[in-house]
Amino acid sequence: MADRLVVIVLFDQVDLLDVTGPPEVFSLLQREMTEPTGYQVVLAAESLDPVTTSAGVRILPDVTFGELSGRRIDTVVVPGAVETDEHRRVRALADPDVVGAVRVLADGARRVASVCVGAHVLAAAGLLDGKRATTHWSTAHQLAAEYPAIEVDADPIYIRDANVWTGAGLTACLDLTLALVADDFGDELALRVARQLVMYLKRPSGQSQFSVSLEPVSTTRRIDELRHYITSRIGSPLTVADLAEHAHVSERQLTRIFRAELGMTPAAYLEAARVEVARHRLETSDDTLQRIAAACGFNTVDTLARAFRRKLDTTPAEYRNRFRIG
């Protein structure tokens, strides 16, 4: 089997897990095969000097970008890097020199994949124009604003559009790499690698990276307290009026606060929180849909189904069939 040269791009302040996750998947595949996988993973950077990651761990590149000139590359993997301002707001970085190197490496490669905010590097290189792509949820708005030619979808854990793959945040690099393995060697081997990684399942690309429990912390203590209040009473028949009364504000004022802090209305957040709990029960329990609907405050299966259709574009039964653990 011909070598499958996998080039992982390195640069200062790169996210460490973005770099180390994919090689681990490719390496574990060899344990499951009697024949060589053909994968040859190299870490490439501008020079052979140590690269300091965002975690402070230093990594030694194997080759320089220039040394790869003329070599046949199978897969280019592009990690990401971010900076955080004084308000803890995250912004993805795309160094022009790295962007230029990626553009050259991608030319002629069989496929290109970004992990986490590495999608911003692909975007700056022009590799995502006219394509559908994802990235870490925290920088999706930035990606969409800076590159209107890209159809940004912040929900899936990875997306494939032709020969370009984009992955969501951090640990989703494992799901993305498992998908690359499945593309090369089939689902069965990819699932066996997932078991080696002690992953409960190899998540399909359509599974959402969204979780209301992972939404950014509000700068308003009152909203944070209300979110905890909603979570603790998720099965109760809460209304916007109930929330406003609990917060000692009018419904109109509560709506203004939610829109400003979370970008959604109180009713939309309440529904999203109920869907989140229902998703978990569908994935991990054998409870009937009637029991789940009641436990999550939907009361009826029809109400649960309508919420799933709005939020996830699927039905509770279809979701369970696809994402059931165990």
Secondary structure, 3 states (H helix, E strand, C coil): CCCEEEEEECCCCCCHHHHHHHHHHHHHHHHCCCCCCCEEEEEEECCCCCEECCCCCEECCCEECHHHCCCCCCEEEECCCEEECCCCCEEECCCHHHHHHHHHHHCCCCEEEECHHHHHHHHHCCCCCCCEECCCHHHHHHHHHHCCCCEECCCECEEEECCEEEECCCCHHHHHHHHHHHHHHCHHHHHHHHHHCCCCCCCCCCCECCCHHHCCCCCCHHHHHHHHHHHHCCCCCCCHHHHHHHHCCCHHHHHHHHHHHHCCCHHHHHHHHHHHHHHHHHHHCCCCHHHHHHHCCCCCHHHHHHHHHHHHCCCHHHHHHHHCCC
